[in-house]
Structures are given as C-alpha cells and as structure tokens.
C-alpha cells in the first residue's frame, strides 16, 4: 500500500440509469465495493463523497458531503479535496468499473516530477478532457469556490483557470488501448454489456 488519497464521487442524479449509481452491482458485488478494494491496494486513504453517508457507515473510508450544493461534480471534487490529507488526490466516479493500477502509478510518477504550481494531472481525449481517472491538488479549492460564486458549474471553467499537466491520448492509450479505463456506466444497457 502506498501513501496518498483516492476520492470516489458517489453522488449525482443518475437520471439515465434509472436508479442510484451507488447501487450498481457488477458480477454479483457492488461496484463501489470493488473500487474500494482495488484502491486500498494503492492508497492509504479512501474518501467517499456521497449524499447518502448512512450507506457507508461500516466502511473503512472517510465520508464527505458536498459543501457547495447543486454544483455537480465540482461540488464533489471540492468536498474530496477539503477532506483529503494529501496535497494531490486521485478522483474517480462510482460508475467507473475499470481502474488501471499501472496508469495510476504512471500519474503518481508524473506528480512526483511536476513543475511548481501545477494543480492537476488530466488526460486528453481528442479535443476533450477526461475529468476522472485524474489527480487534483488542494490548490484548486479557491478556484472551485470562485467558480461556485460565479455560478460556473462546468469542470472546464475551473480547469481553464488552473495550471494543468496534460497527458496526451497517445500516451494514455499505451495503458488502455480501448480507452476502457475512462469508461463509465451511464445506462442499464451499459451495465448489461459488462455482465
């Protein structure tokens, strides 16, 4: 086990799924339980950001609740950064089934060699950014809080104000040629494909 913090965002509206994504069962086991099991082999601190903390009262994890209400994923990222002991924390959503330990280790190596002032390690996908399976620094907290005041709810608004180390798609595909490490389960059809 390594030092460091991983944050699972277990909130969200889950409107396309039809039920709360915190309840996704994959291969007979809650997906979030599978994520925690993998992450405990990499990180010594696991934080679950949830609007239903009672679901996790028996878990060996720190629980956090959004302080910035109605702020989408940025509210969860903010809550995770506030709760984290580490300067940089790994973030993923509770509907992402394919954690890639080798890619996490690659990002940790990048963090150890970051230029002063860089606040995140994020992967490019064409012209898009992958906001999860990424690392964020506590230095983003004031930027997120300003975005909340300005009612800028999109992650891209925060990233536009931050100093980011970008991993290019070709580099990331060496770890996940099919890009599955960034996949999430949005619909019941997505879930059926995985079972």
N, C-alpha and C positions, 0 to 999 in steps of 0.2 A: 504494500500500500504506500502511496506517495502522499506528501503533504499537498494541501490545496483544497479548493471548494468547487463543487458542482451544484448547479441550481436547476431543478426541474420546474417548469411552469405548468401547473396543473389547474389553470383556470380556463377562461374563455367560454364562449357561448355555445360551441358545438352544434350550431344550427343545422349544418349539412349532415352531421352524423345522426341526428335524431335522438341521441342520448348523450349524457355527460362523458367526455373522453377520458375522464379519470377512471371510468368503469370499463375501459376496453379490456377484453380478455383475448389473449392470443395464445394458442396452444395450451389451453386449459389453465392459464395463470394470468393474473392482472399484468398488463403491460408495464405499468409503473413499478410493480414489484421486480420485474425482470430488469428494468433500467437501473433501479437502485442496487440490485445485486451486482451488475456489471460495474457501476460507478464506484461502489465500495472497494473494488479491487484496484482502483486508480486513485481515488481521492479519500482524504480522511474526514472531510466534512461534506455532508449532503444536505441541501436545503430544498424543501418543497414549498413553493409559493402556491397557495390554494385558498379558495373561498369556502372550503369545507374542511377545516382543520380536524374536526372530530373523526374523519375517515382515517387519519394518520396518527392518532394519539398513542398507538402502541409501536410506532416505527422508531428506529434508531436514526432519526433525522431531525434537523431543525425545521420548524414550521414558520412560515412568514405569510403575512396577509398584505395585500396591496394597500399602501397608504394613499396613493394617488388614484382615487376612484374613477371608474369609467374612462380609463386611459389605455385600454387594450394591453398588448404585450409589453409596452413600455412601462406600464404600472407594475407588471411582474418583474421585469428586469430591474427596475428601481428597488422594489422590495427585496429582491435577492441580493443586490449589491449592498444595501443597508445592513442586511443580516450577516453577510459574509465576513469571515475573519481574514480571508486572503485579499490581496490587492487586486488580482485578476481571478475571475471565476468563469468556469465553463457553464454554458447555458444550452439547454435543450427543452423541447416541449414534450408533454406527456404522451403525445401521439406519434413519436418518432421511434420506430422499432429497431433500427439498425445502427447501434452505437459502434463506432470503429475505433477501437483502442489505439491502433497504430497511428491513426490520424490525430487523435487527441495528443499522443506523445509527440508527434511532429509539431503541433501547435504549441505545446509546452516548451519545446526546444526553441521555437521562434520567440516566444515570450522572454526566455532567458537571454536573448540577444537583441531585444527591441531597442530602438533609439529612445532616448529620453523624451518623454511627453506623449508617446503613443498610447492610445487608450483602448484599443480593441484589435483583435485578430479575427478577420472575417473573410469568407471565401466568395469570390466572383463566380457567377454562373451566366456566361454571356454578358449582357448589359445589366443583369440583376445581381443582387447581393443575397447571400444566404444568412439570414439573421440568427439562425440557431445552428447548433454544432459549431459554436463560436465562443470566443472569450471576450469578456468585457471587464474594464477596470473601474474601480471605485471613483476614479477621476471623472467618470461620466455622470455621476449623481447630480451635480449642479446643472449640467447641460440638460438632463432629463427634466429636472424640476423647472427650468426656464421654459422648456417646450410645453410642459403642463400648463404653466401660467399663460403662455401664448396660444394655448389650445391647438398645438401641433401634435396630432396623435400618431402620425406615421413614424416608424422607426427611421426611415430615410431622412426625416427632418433632423433627428438627433445626430445621425451619422455624418450628415453634411457639415455639422459644427465640430466634429471630433477629428482627432488625429488617428487614422486607421492604418494598420498594416494589412494589406490585401493579399490573399493567397489567390493566385490565378487558377482558372479552371483546369488547365492542363496539368498543373502541379497536383491539384486535389484528385484528379482522375487517376493518378498513379496509385492512390489508396482505395478508390472506389470507381472503377471504370463505368459501372452502370448508374452511378450517382445515388445509389440506394441509401447511403449514409445521411443524405439530406431528405429522404422521403418521409412524409407524414401520412397519417390515416385520416382523411377528411370525410369519407363516406362509408356506409356499410359495404358498398361494392369494393372499396379499397381493402377493407378488412377481410372480406371473403377471398380476395386474391391471395392473401397471405396465409390462409388456413388450409 
